Amino acid sequence: MIKRDEYVERLKKQLDQWNAEVAKWEEKSRQAQAGMRAEYEKQLQAYRHQRDQALEHMRRIQSESGDAWMDLMRGADDAWARMREAFEKARSHFQK
């Protein structure tokens, strides 16, 4: 069974990877023509929204003690899955 600190560290590592990629997209968005910029910003906003929700789940997990964090892990896994979907959707727009 995974320990809380290992789980949180895994989430942080994934988030760091995604954020590095998103930083590139933000630069691409700034340089894009007006029509594409609006679409890029829409995708970035969707990603940021899901990221913020996932971060909130991660913070809650970090603050829980004992086995209570495992109950929160399920919600975090769902939030992370939604964030992954938002990331992949944004990625598809930025790779065009």
C-alpha positions in Angstrom: 0.0 0.0 0.0 1.3 3.4 -0.9 2.2 5.8 1.9 0.8 9.3 2.1 4.1 11.0 1.5 4.9 8.8 -1.5 1.4 9.5 -2.9 1.8 13.3 -2.5 5.3 13.2 -3.9 4.0 11.4 -7.0 1.2 14.0 -7.5 3.7 16.8 -7.1 6.1 15.3 -9.6 3.3 14.9 -12.2 2.1 18.4 -11.5 5.6 19.8 -12.1 5.8 18.0 -15.4 2.4 19.4 -16.5 3.3 22.9 -15.3 6.5 22.9 -17.3 4.6 22.0 -20.5 1.8 24.5 -19.7 4.5 27.3 -19.4 5.4 26.6 -23.0 1.8 26.7 -24.0 1.4 30.1 -22.3 4.2 31.5 -24.3 2.7 30.1 -27.5 -0.6 31.7 -26.5 1.0 35.1 -26.1 2.5 34.9 -29.5 -0.6 33.5 -31.3 -2.9 35.5 -33.5 -6.1 36.8 -31.9 -8.4 33.9 -33.0 -6.0 31.2 -31.8 -5.1 33.1 -28.7 -8.7 33.0 -27.5 -8.9 29.2 -28.0 -5.5 28.7 -26.3 -6.6 30.8 -23.4 -9.9 28.8 -23.1 -7.9 25.6 -22.9 -5.4 27.0 -20.4 -8.3 28.2 -18.2 -9.9 24.8 -18.2 -6.5 23.2 -17.3 -5.9 25.8 -14.5 -9.4 25.2 -13.1 -8.8 21.4 -12.9 -5.3 22.0 -11.5 -6.6 24.2 -8.7 -9.1 21.6 -7.7 -6.5 18.8 -7.8 -4.1 21.0 -5.7 -6.9 21.5 -3.1 -7.3 17.7 -2.8 -3.6 17.3 -2.5 -3.4 19.9 0.3 -6.2 18.1 2.1 -4.4 14.8 1.9 -1.2 16.4 3.3 -3.1 17.8 6.3 -4.9 14.6 7.2 -3.4 12.2 9.7 -3.6 8.5 10.2 -5.7 6.5 7.7 -8.1 9.4 7.0 -6.0 10.5 4.1 -6.8 7.3 2.2 -10.5 8.3 2.0 -9.4 11.6 0.5 -7.1 9.8 -1.9 -10.1 8.5 -3.9 -11.3 12.1 -4.4 -7.8 13.2 -5.3 -7.5 10.4 -7.9 -10.8 11.6 -9.5 -9.6 15.2 -9.5 -6.2 14.2 -11.0 -8.0 12.2 -13.7 -10.1 15.3 -14.6 -6.9 17.4 -14.6 -5.2 14.8 -16.9 -8.1 15.0 -19.3 -8.0 18.8 -19.3 -4.2 18.7 -19.9 -4.5 16.3 -22.8 -7.3 18.3 -24.3 -5.2 21.5 -24.1 -2.2 19.6 -25.4 -4.1 18.6 -28.5 -4.9 22.3 -29.3 -1.3 23.4 -28.7 0.2 20.7 -31.0 -1.8 21.9 -34.0 
